[in-house]
Amino acid sequence: MSKIAIIGGTDLCSLKNLRASKREQRTTPFGLSSAPLTYGAVEGKEVIFIARHGDTYSIPAHRINYQANLWALKEADVSTVIGVSIVGGIRSDMNPGSFVVPDQLIDYTFGRGDTYCDSDEETIQPIDFNEPFTAELRTLILDVCGRQGIDAVDEAVYGVFQGPRLPTVAEVTRMERDGSDIIGLTLMPEACLARELDMQYASLCVVAGRASGRESASISFDDMGKVYRERTDQLHKLLTELIVEL
């Protein structure tokens, strides 16, 4: 039976209604997954969680083994993936605490394992990445947000910055000029690897602060974490209903 997967922070493994059954560290042709897969069920629906930064939040975005994470989920019969992430707001309506369901992305990363098509023995099979997220899954996320009274932002461009540092003011200005509305560190190559493995994928983002130069005071990782934690209960309720709906 196909399963649903949530990729995000370690806090997502503790959903209020989650009945966890086991944890399993998987070895793949690309190495170990970032953390053991946590198997469970929410109101009878099977779900798997994986902490992309590791159990102790010790793996920076540029060192995440995205290939192993997505491969492990595919081997576990996952067909649908929701990637949860913290982002910075570039566009004026992307304020701290906002929920965003992006529909496009711009990839500024480099040096990350971003394909499974990387062997002399393989036939090159380009993927159609014109629309990087599964439309039906995005629609469902937005519908659930609406039913819960969450005014989620639709149609946003996620600019994927390399990290681990935050960008300069000039870099954010360039990204804004390119068309980016929010900035984060983890969406690529997660999204394209899911597409290569023929899994449905969509992203649910929480704006934890304004991007560099978009407010008078600078924002630290601690400040961003505080905003995210303030939205944790709401995020858990949203994900619980999503899992039941899928």
Secondary structure, 3 states (H helix, E strand, C coil): CCEEEEEECHHHHHCCCEEEEEEECCEECCEECCCCEEEEEECCEEEEEEECCCCCCCCCHHHCCHHHHHHHHHHCCEEEEEEEEEEEECCCCCCCCCEEECCEEEECCCCCCCCCCCCCCCCCCCCCCCCCCCHHHHHHHHHHHHHCCCCCEECCEEEECCCCCCCCHHHHHHHHHHCCCEEECCHHHHHHHHHHCCCEEEEEEEEEEECCCCCCCCCCHHHHHHHHHHCHHHHHHHHHHHHHHC
